[in-house]
Amino acid sequence: MAPSKDEPGTRATSDTPARRTSPTLLERLRAKDAHEAWARFEHEYADLVLAYCRRIGLQVVDAEDVWQATLLRLLGAVERFEYDPARGRFRSFLFVVVRSAVVAMQRRRASPASAVLEDSSAAASEGTGSDAESEAWEAEWRHFHLRRAFQALEAEVDARARRIFGDLLAGLDIDEVAARHGTTRAAVHKVKQRVRDRLRERIAAQVRHEDGES
């Protein structure tokens, strides 16, 4: 039954296949003609890396340098890359690469005359970062997956329900949202529950695929 005017919600759609997993995408980067794979990796992860850099206090130009350095480091390591979920999550692997790029950039800024390209194994040992840096990465990673999940839900949740949920996220209380959209408190609660549950499902699926799980 379609939602009534007072009960907006998700559209009745079948689950679409999740995006190709990050490990699989990285494996595709090894191909001779991997332009599409690199473009996809950049499209999906540039915002995550740039937002992290800004969160830890880097200027925009430095954040861009770190992203480019991250791509170069991945390009150099992709031939010997073997992803093993049992040894750690994908986000931890990527954080090591990004953090080593941050360290290298900071060293160049501090002593440009003596700047050299580090051996990748040595750089990786510096990639764990401080607790604050790890927390910043985790926070941006969560935001990254929330944005992806919202984008996916555009095809599954009607526009009115998305607006209602957006108002709730913006801090409006139930009564304000109900009045703004000409609906009831009960209907707003239903939207909140439906969209929140669907977001949780989407994010959980994204993380499973990101970590190479079926």
Secondary structure, 3 states (H helix, E strand, C coil): CCCCCCCCCECCCCCCCCCCCHHHHHHHCCCCCCHHHHHHHHHHHHHHHHHHHHHCCCCHHHHHHHHHHHHHHHHHHHHHCCCCHHHCCHHHHHHHHHHHHHHHHHHHHHCHHHCCCCCHHHHHHCCCCCHHHHHHHHHHHHHHHHHHHHHHHCCCECHHHHHHHHHHHCCCCHHHHHHHHCCCHHHHHHHHHHHHHHHHHHHHHHHHHHCCCC
